[in-house]
Amino acid sequence: MDEEEIEDSKMEILIHKTIRSPYIVKYQAHFNDKDWIWILLEYMDGGDLCQFIENTAGKLIDEETIWKFFIQICLGIQYLHTRKILHRDMKTANLFLSKDGKLKIGDLGVAKELKTDNTETVVGTPYYLWPELWEEKPYNNKSDIWSLGWILYELCTLNHPFDSWTMGGLYLKIIKGDYQPISDMYSKELKEIIASCLQKEGRDRPNIQEILKNK
């Protein structure tokens, strides 16, 4: 591990050790082994949400299941945001399931304690990067809300809202903000939440409290 990876791991450990939420994967212990830092976390025996979507074999997920997952994600984000912690890498592969259907947020490797109103560090997975990063603007907790909208869209369509073979093409689609509507089998409420979370400007997105209140 280089110095940056070591510092990221130390931050992940520090954040994990302070968290007590049923919607976030639990920290158990950590130890050093030569050039490695091992972090022992709660075992989630149902895989991750990305695998869950892949296992649908193209069959759309029923709305009740989507709401169940979505609310658990929101409650995990609410816990982090009330403690001024940004996840910064919210995606289906970082949302873990138990076999009885419980969902928990994991992988806090690039999470950050927000000590000011905004930050500028470039992190995360390209597909899920919010417009502020693409345009090299400061961002805040509304970055996780963008990713939340992306995840909800994936649950409804089994696809990304924006897709391209190139980074430049992906950037243009995200900035333009056009995506295919979700199926009419889903409620107007789902469509409205997706639209509100995927607003190009962070100030136009709701915060997590507003999302939970309206739900």
N, C-alpha and C positions, 0 to 999 in steps of 0.2 A: 504494500500500500504506500502511495506517496503521501506527502504531508496533507494535501487537500482531502484525500480520501479518509485519512485518519481523523482530521477535524470534523468531517461530515459524520463519521461514525460516532465520535464523541458527542456531537450535537444530537444525533438520533437517540443515543443512550440516555442523555440528559432529559430530553423531551419525554421519551417513553417512561422513564422512572417516575415522572411527576403525574402521569395520566392515570385517572381512575374512571373509566367510562365503559359501560357495557357495549358500546358501539365502536370501540377501537381495540385492535389486537393487543393483548396484555404482554407487557415486558415480564420476563421471568428472571433472567440473569445475563451476565456477560463475562467473558474472560479473554485474556491475551494469550496468543500462541505464536512466538517469534514475531513475524511481520504481519500477523493477522489479528483482527479483533472479531471475536465470535459473539453474536447476540442471540440469546435463546428467547424465543417468543412463544406465545400460546399457539397450539396446533389447531388449525381449522381444517376439519376433515371433509369439507365439501368442495375443496378447490377454490378457484376464484371466479369472479363474475364474467371474465373474458371466456373462460372455459364453459361456463354455463350457457353463454350466448352461442358459442360454437356448437354445443351439444344439442341445440334446438333443431339442427339440420334444416334451417330455413323456415321453420314454422314460427309465426309470430307469437310472442309471449302474451298471456292474458293480462288484462289491465290490473286485476287484483294483485297479481304477483309483482307487477311493476311498481305499484304504489307501496307494497310492503317493503321492497328493496329501497325505493326512493326515500321513504320516511326514515329508515334506519341510517342511510347515508347522511341525510340532513341532520339528524340528531348527533351523529359523529362530528360533522362539520361545525355544528353549533357549539359543541363542547370545546373544540379547538379554537374557534374564533372568539369565544367569550374569554379565552385565556391568551388572546392576541397571538395565536399560533397559526401560520399559514401552512397548509400541506404542500402546495406547489407542484404536486405530481399526481393529482387525482385522475385515475383512469380505471377501467374495468379490471385490469390485471392487478391493481393494488387494493381491490375490494374482495375480501375473503368470506367464504361461506362455511357454515356448519351443515351437517346433513339434515338437521331439523329446520333449516331455513333461516337461521340467524345470519346477519351480515355485519361485518366489522371492517373498518378502515385500517389498512396496514401500510407498511413501507414508508416510514417517516424519515428516510435518508436525506431528503432535501428540504424537510420542513424547516421553518424559520420562525423565530420569535420576532414579532413586529414591534420594534421599540419606537418607531416613528410612524407617521401616517402612511408612508409609502416606502417602497424599496425598488431597486433597479436590477438586482442580480438575475442573470440569465440561467434558468434551470428548467427541468421538466422534460417531457416527451414531446417531440415536435408536433404530432397530430393534435395534442391537447393544449398546445400553447395558446394563450389568450392574445387578443389583438394588441394589447399594450406592449407585450414583448416583441411581437413582430415589428411594431413601429418604434421600438426602443424608447418607450415612455415609462415613467414610474408606475408601479401598480400597488394594489393593496389586497384586502381580503376578497374583493370582487373577482380576483383571478380564479379562486376556487369555485366561485359561482358559475363562471364561464364553463369550467370543466364539468361541473354538475349538470349543466344543460346538455353538454356533449354526451355525457353518460346516459342521461334520460333519453336522449334521441336514439342512442345505440340500443337501449332496451326496447324501444318502440319499433325500430326498423331493422335491427341486426346489422346496421351499417353506420359508417361515420357520416355526420352531416356535411362535412367538406372532405373532398378526396382529390388527390392528384398524383401523377407519377413523379413530379418534381417539387422541390421545396418552393420554387418561385410560383408555380401554379397553385400550390396549397395556400401560400400567402395571399394571392390575389382573390381566391375564393373566400377566404376567411374575412378579408377586408371588405369585400363586396357584400358578404353576409347572406347570399342566396343559398337556400338548401331545399331539397324536395320535401313536401309536407308529409307528415306521418299518415298512416292509414285512417280512413274514416271509421274504422271499428273502435278507435280510441276516442275518449271524451274531449270536449272543447277545453276542459281544464288542463289536460296534459299538454295540448298544443300551446296554450297560453303560457304555461310555465317554461316550456322549451324556448319559446320566442323571447320571453323576458330574460332568461339566463344567457341567451346567445346574442344579446345586444352588443354591438361593436364597442360602444363607450361604456367603460366601467361604471360611471355615475348613473347610467340608465338601468343597470341591473339591480334587482332587489338584493337586500342582504338576507342572510339565512333566517333571521328572526321574522322578516316579512314573509318569506316563503312558508315557514311553518305556521304562522298566524293565519295566512290565507287558506292553507290546506285544512 
